[in-house]
Amino acid sequence: MSLNKRDLLTVLLVTIAVSSVVIGGASTANYFQFYSSLQQLQLNLVSLQWETNGTAIDALANFTIVNPTGYVGLNLKLFQGIFDIRGINSNVSVPFGALPLAEAQGPLGPGFARIVTIPIDAGGRQGLQANELLQNGDQIEFVFSIDLVLSTFLDKASGVSAAYECTGTSGPGTCEQLSVAVLTSSEGGGGGGGV
Amino acid sequence: MEAQSLRWFVATETRRSATLIILWANAMSFVLAQAVYQRTFLSAVDIVVLGAICFLAGMISLDLGRALLSYLGAMSIALVLLFILAMLPFATGSYAPEASTVMFQLWLSIIFTSVFPFNFIMLLVVSVLGSGFGEKYL
């Protein structure tokens, strides 16, 4: 059976259609994991060490960010947050404001753990207040409210960030994802629930 | 035997047109998918590839009127398929309804601005040129 030019071009179009399904299918399969990767993105407070000199508290917090899914394309743009020191017995909370900015930018590949180390100098009036808690026999815990600002394929259309709350006394702590937000540029802000 | 059964798809002009629209829509849809699901918007390479697909499909259609209608049909199917694939993760019910609403609007905006109006018109023109080329040389 002989094929005319039109049939040959149709065969070529079939080949292109099949190739585009293979190439586009891989991107689509990766995209299908995008939202679950945001929902499952883990922030862990691996260790927290602190010491006091009576007026200020020096601490070192080590976090890891893990993407447990197979999604490729998540990048950490900014690690930002605030922290409080709270008296566990008295339930008194001393707000310290913003955490120092951490050098944490980079890709969050599948299964990869990005380490973020934050040195904290909790001094000033709040430092004295926190030390007062210790002097009164109270135990203190650090409460971190952290926003992970992410760079994704949606960057040109929207911003994505995940909010967490981490608490720890010393050693490893616990973190909980509070929300995932998708901010659309046209609205100035729009909610996207990951939780 | 297999060639005979494949022949069935192009045995009449109507079947050939239907086959063409499905192949055309399929090819465009997944070229658009690999672009928007990775970069949100189309790159110059994506536009060139889409242009090549439209030119080829226009050539196969041979007729200007049929090329126009086939293009409109294929583009509609491609965009609907692209949108359905974009919203498919939300069909599982694992996400908050607000998330679905925000992403629905966002994807509508992304897909619309990726294609309309410039790329849509340009690809239409390329399809028409392809049909003219096919009419003359096939």
Interface residues (C-beta under 8 A of the other chain):
Chain A: M1 N4 K5 R6 D7 L9 T10 L12 L13 V14 I16 A17 S20 V21 I23 G24 G25 A26 S27 T28 N30 Y31 F32 F34 Y35 S36 Q39 G73 F153 L154 D155 K156 A157 S158 V180 V182 T184 S186 G190 G191 G192 G193 G194 V195
Chain B: A3 R7 V10 R16 T19 L20 L23 W24 N26 A27 M28 S29 F30 V31 L32 A33 Q34 Y37 Q38 R39 T40 F41 I53 L56 A57 M59 I60 L62 L85 A86 L88 P89 F90 S94 Y95 A96 E98 A99 V102 M103 Q105 L106 S109 I110 G134 L138
